[in-house]
Amino acid sequence: MNLMPEKLIHELSAPGRIGVSLPDCDVPATAIPPGLARASLKLPEADELTVIRHFTRLSQKNFSIDSHFYPLGSCTMKYNPKVNEQVAGLRGWRDAHPLVGDEFSQGALELIYKLQESLNEIGGFAVGSLQPAAGAHGELSGIFIIRAWHVSRGDLKRTKMLIPDSAHGTNPASCTMAGFTTLPVPSDAEGGVDLAALKAALAGEAGKEIAGIMITNPNTLGLFDRNIEEIARLVHEAGGLVYGDGANMNAVTGVFKPGNSGIDVMHFNLHKTFSTPHGGGGPGAGYVGVRKDLGDFLPGPIAAKKGDAYALAMPSKSIGRVKSFYGNFGVLVRAYAYVRMLGATGLRRLAENAVLNANYLKVKVEKSFKVKYPRRCMHEFVAMGDIAPGIHTLDIAKRLIDYGFHPPTIYFPLIVPEAIMIEPTETEDKETLDAFAEVLAKIAEEAVTNPDLLHNAPTTTPVGRLDEVAAARNPMLCFRG
Ligand SMILES: *Cc1c(COP(=O)(O)O)cnc(C)c1O
């Protein structure tokens, strides 16, 4: 963290300092029209080196994977190999223009086709589309597919979607956007779907209004629901479909194929598991895969192979386009490079190491924090921040910043009070995990001996503890000197 005194670029300005040398004007000078002329624009005046230092310093105030450990649960902030960037930056990909037509886009279409095939194989799905631009966008597409399937069978009463109470917030949001009403399903003592509650929701006349269930496995508690096949069987028996939220496949790639466990429709976040950079609102991609008889409903176009040639094709009963052209093509190139680089063995090792790292860290963290479900976890686990009187999860998260760690996801999942959701990912080494666990233990000690260190954190950043409510209600979005 940079502790140099903070100055605004305007404060670094001094009259007459310039950072550019323009050539002499070689066109006739023209007066600025009267209404447009201003005496001064009050622009800062600074030399090139000052400007470079100023903006480089600002850029270093950010947290990023390339600079810091980033254990943001559910988000899989893993290291994204730089070779992916080099591949995506190759001229043939970077400058590809979607309007040149299939004939001149064979390379791009082949890549899309092969990535579709790879992801179908990883997920255990018959077909898939790479159109959606994000996880939530994949969910929305998948829910549209479920609706279209029921409508195609003339089953118009199915307007309700079951969602376990541990689900990511995008699940109920996607269902609502697609016109469904959501019904929460409670979790059982093990952190999985409560089967008795599920059976009750599917029973009798009410069960005929259920379009399906949206399930995340492993779920956001980092736990694998061993009843997944039974859950799918119950929902299918009641006439519904099973949607799988596969935003985070980090624990199961190459190990478990969701499509073989009864899941009918599922999305993956390429910008989580498949290593394309995200955070800060960067581009993503949300592959959506389905079982064979749902393929006709996929969003399109999808890439198809005809003889030796590749072409874009619209599935016959498609829910339509959800994104322009090829989707977020640059993201697809990165994901394909990653999948090919790892291969089947590498994808499996990725998952094994993600689970190993999470369990290693969990055992260490359990020495100073309660972990809600202490059984073996998958890619992440959820600890609780109520470690001392008057101390909250927010205080711990802010104190972590003082020690140079990005805080984990906090206050989610909603069913764990004072939740701290930690996902170390497979790309961190033992030393980093040890250092993080040590700092958490130290913070737990400070919580008792000097709680104000936590209450006042962060103290090493340009901006200290914010009034988060005021910041949300009255955001200051422009510079005010
Ligand atoms: C990240 C995530 C999503 C949403 O993905 P976006 O790309 O942010 O829309 C959905 N479900 C789960 C479990 C996630 O972790």
The ligand as a Gaussian input file, in Angstrom:
#p B3LYP/6-31G(d) Opt

LIG

0 1
 C      -21.133000     -15.339000      -9.567000
 C      -22.316000     -16.175000      -9.391000
 C      -23.466000     -15.944000     -10.161000
 C      -23.636000     -14.773000     -11.108000
 O      -22.662000     -14.639000     -12.090000
 P      -22.476000     -13.240000     -12.839000
 O      -21.551000     -13.502000     -13.963000
 O      -21.905000     -12.310000     -11.816000
 O      -23.811000     -12.772000     -13.302000
 C      -24.524000     -16.815000      -9.995000
 N      -24.472000     -17.827000      -9.108000
 C      -23.387000     -18.064000      -8.350000
 C      -23.386000     -19.220000      -7.394000
 C      -22.273000     -17.244000      -8.448000
 O      -21.197000     -17.467000      -7.679000

